[in-house]
Amino acid sequence: MALDERSAVDEPGWADGAGAVDGGGGPGEESEVALFRKLQERLPCPFGPDGAGPGQGPPGVVVVVPSFTLDQAGMDKIPGILHYEERLVSFLQLLAEPGRRIVYITSRPMPERGVDYALGLVRSVSARDARARLTLLDCDDDRPVPLTRKILQRPGLVERVRDLVPDPLDACVLAFNGSVYERRLAVRLGVPLYACDPDLAWLGGKSGARALFKEAGVPVPRGVEGVRDGDDLVGALAALRAEHPGVRRAMIKLNESFGAGGNAMFDYRGAPEGGALEGWLRRTLPERVEFATPPDTWENYAGKLAEMGGVVEEFLQGEEVVSPSAQVHVTPAGAVHVISTQDQRFEGAARQTYAGCSFPARAEYRLGLQELAGRAGRALAGRGMIGIASVDFVTVREGDAFRHHAVEINLRMGGGTAPLMFLHGVTGGRYEPGTGGFLTPEGEPRCYVASDRVQSPAYRSLTPERVLDAAARQGLLYRHDEGRGAVFHMLGALPGFGKLGVVAVDTTPEGAEVCFRKVVDSLNALAAEG
């Protein structure tokens, strides 16, 4: 069977869940967790010595599982969530290592033109050679549930993937995030998982992250973690206001939410002092909460709080407030690499919804971010975490200085992961810890502006072919000979949702911004043509 053959295997009769989470079988059988631990002892690293870019040698096979195995309520709020499975085509750069093969699984087939285009971005190898070492599989299933669960519901598909891995000692499953489902898939394939152990998921919750930051000496906003229910929430809001009367607004965050899906803003205006505060909070809380990602109701949110728990934090304000982040990579050997810093862009209510980023973060504070992210990364490594994670900050200018406050750990690939991997793939360059910048092999700087939410209802008339052809005619596409231009991805989301991803690469932040704006203008003009 040819390696580039697409296969859709549908065996819906298999029951979702498939037994206990720990896989405990009959007497004498090892539990799923114990088998997973053994697998992880031989996990190879597919990345280079700097923590990113394609590494040399093993693994010979990388099984890419781009599943958003996260809170379903948060996933439901993202239009076209299924097409975010296409973002990890950025990891096709791992095909730059000769002899390596990739098995890439999605819910539905990806657009052929988009796949061919992504393969053409892989540096130092021909698209034909890369394609010969790529197997695309799909579940032929567009239900809005995590991809990994769909795969597990299809024993035939699991068997097909297993057949494509001749030596499980020379392979890994590269997943967007690690949950009990990714762990179960790894065990069924007999292949180790390159993602965070789900038993460490609590460190990525809001309460767990605050505790880890404190342990690592990373500053956090004033607040309270470990909020369990509505009574705790009232007590935490009251304590924050009583201890810091100048606090005007507070952020309430659900522990296991992602993005801004579990964030809500509370306004203290008109709050009484002293013993009357808690009663006032109980009466006014439902009507004074502003949800970051509506629609939502207080009843639904309070139910989620009782289920997940959460934190209360001061909403930081100042003469200038920005929201940078840093990505860290912890290797199977426990080495910690900060692989990027970036300035995030937000939109929506209270400007809480992630809309894109620019890399690297501003020079005034990027090295400070890098140092604090390194502390958090070492604390994560000490707990046994493996893989890519991001640390989000809120940074406030105080005169000529910037004060960073860590607010979240994402124990998974974030919105900045795909753009960074595209940059590594198209340039063959490296992150420079000494400056926090990025250099090509020739020593030239590179920056980017990126978004996976370039969207408009008018874009639904566009196809991947029209977008790529127009960008080529206008000289907007990334060119290896120039080392500049736009990289496109998530093209499959155009017809149904009018959205796509863009990474605009240039030698300066200003140049990257100009390139990004030109791409948006081009898309608008193309959509206007009908």
Secondary structure, 3 states (H helix, E strand, C coil): CCCCCCEECCCCCCCCCCCCCCCCCCCCCCCHHHHHHHHHCCCCCCECCCCCCECCCCCCEEEEECCCCCCHHHHHCCCCHHHHHHHHHHHHHHHHCCCCEEEEEECCCCCHHHHHHHHHCCCCCCHHHHHHCEEEEECCCCCCCCHHHHHHCCHHHHHHHHHCCCCHHHEEEEECECCHHHHHHHHHHCCCEECCCHHHHHHHCHHHHHHHHHHHCCCCCCEEEEECCHHHHHHHHHHHHHHCCCCCEEEEEECCCCCCCCEEEEECCCCCCCCHHHHHHHHHHHHHEEECCCCCCHHHHHHHHHHHCEEEEECCCCCCEECEEEEEEECCCCCEEEEEEEEEEEECHHHCEEEEEEECCCCCCHHHHHHHHHHHHHHHHHHCCCEEEEEEEEEEEECCEEEEEEEEEECECCCCHHHHHHHHHHHCCEEECCCCEEECCCCCECEEEEEEEEECHHHHHCCHHHHHHHHHHCCCECECCCCEEEEEECHHHHHHHCEEEEEEEECCHHHHHHHHHHHHHHHHHHHHCC
